[in-house]
Amino acid sequence: MPALNLKSGARVKLHGLVKTPEHNDLCGVVVREEGERWLVKLDGGKELKLKPANLLADPDAAIKAPKAKKEGGSAEKKRARFGEEGGSVKVTVHETADDEQGSEEEDDDPPFSTWANEVVSLKMLSGVGEAEDRAFSPLFTHQVFYSPPVVKDGERTHEELLIGYESPEVEVVYAANTLRAWIDFRNKGTVPMKELSRAGLLARTNVLSSLEERVPSDYAPRRADVEQDATSDFTPFGALVSSEPAASDEGAFEVYHSCPTTPEEVTYVKRMQTMVTWLIETGSVIQVPDARWNVFYLYRSRPRPGGGTAHALMGFLSAYRYWVYPAQVGVKTPEANLDLHRLRISQCVVLPPYHRQGHGARLLRAVYRHAMQDDKVLDVSVEDPSEDFQALRDATDAKILSDAGALLPLAAPDAALRDVGRRFKLCRSQLRRLATIAKFVSIGERDPEADPERRGDAEFTALRLSVKASLYKQSLCLARGIVSIPDEDAADGEEGEE
């Protein structure tokens, strides 16, 4: 095999293509380099953008002439397609039409595969009519569908793909009240194993097994069982924390709090945790029963036509109760504070049909309301918050403090952060963020462009510089790999980390 010298005009031979194996062993001419790929014009006239790893020097470059085109069209090329006959998928040979010519980019997706994100759906049956049922797509399917070997070069293989089916569809149907679920998997045919092996695929995706192993639950054997559950009477677990009337029609948004320990609620929480796999990136389920887990359920309640009340789950939040060493937070009589603890939020899920409607803030406010009624709760913190949740938390906390007239005072240099934290159950790291927010709000309200008399104001200048210094210190710590940002004003020994 001659050495490969990639340049315009060089003749090459294609090999190692996975998604379009029918192009392997074809030859062509290199046109030009485009980024990390090379544009190659095949002898039949078609152009492909290929990686250098998929190109070899054409051993017959000196004697091979371009293939002649067929009359009225391009050279014949074999392409595997799904047949239209029922049953197993029939692999047929099609002639590439002229309108299929043009530049195509070869990627690494295997043949006979379908993106799971496009064919998997979740549906919540309200039990009060189809108009109130909600269907949505999961946010993450790579945690459920991947093919063996599980790891290749440190990564899972074939993530988010259903391999070996024609037109597959997966629907997980839930009763919106009891959360009992049923799996419906449909397809128009399967690809013969011979064709999968020829394409380098080891196996067909076992859809039902993947769901049962990676999204475990007590799935119902029939859809009718789930429909019956959706119309049955259901009483939410725990105590009602808040109830707000729905603006659009009759009914209310209700938040309940409970610590799942009974067998019935443990089963319910395990069903609910299947949503974590679908909706949280690398999310892990909570282990119940455990009295230290605090779960907040958000429901949409509405009266049933025949009497009673229907409850449909809209979201949930879980928080773990961590014990706090009293001396660590400045308590002088530790023997009287052995039950002092923090609530650390672990999961916060709002189902996609209810996004951008204020329900995440509703759940968070319910947590603070519960915490402020318990003298044993020191503060509320969050375990590894995402950027979206941190933004939600900042906005919700700032609104709570602003409504109580406690936000702007945090901008003062001598602000009593500890007193505000104790009152509103805010941990010290979050208080520092709110103090910065308060400073920005204060600067905005005293904008020298809008109020020329404040130009050169020493107090305004000091406030502006303090915000810059705070941001600089945070950026410097992060640049040095220091996750914990030191708080020079924390003289009371309070723990500031989450």
Buried (B, 14 or more C-beta within 10 A) or exposed (E): EEEBEEEEEBBBBBBBBBBBBBBEEBBBBBBEEEEEBBBBBBBBBBBBBBBEEBBBBBEEBEEEEBBEBEEEBBBBBEBBEBEEEEEEBBBEEEEBEEEBBEEBEBEEBBBBBBEBBEBBBBBBBBBBEEEBBBEBBBEBBBBBBBBEEEEEEEEBBBBBBBBBBBEBBBBBBBBBBBBBBBBEBEBBBBBBEEBBEEBEBEEBBBBEEBBEEEBBBEBBEEBEBBBBBBBBEBEBBBEEBBEEEEEEEEBBBBBBBBBBEEEEBBBBBBBBBBBBBBBBEEBEBBEBEEEEBBBBBBBBBBEEEEEEBBBBBBBBBBBBBEEBEBEEBEBEEEEEBEEBBBBBBBBBBBBBEBEEEBBBBBBBBBBBBBBEEEEEBBBBBBEEBEEEBEEBBBBBBBEBBBEEEBBBBBBEEEBEBBEBBBEBBBBBBBBBBBBBBBBEBBBEEBEBEEEEEBEEBEEBEEBBEBBEEBEEBBEEBEEEEEEEBEBEBBEEEBBBEB
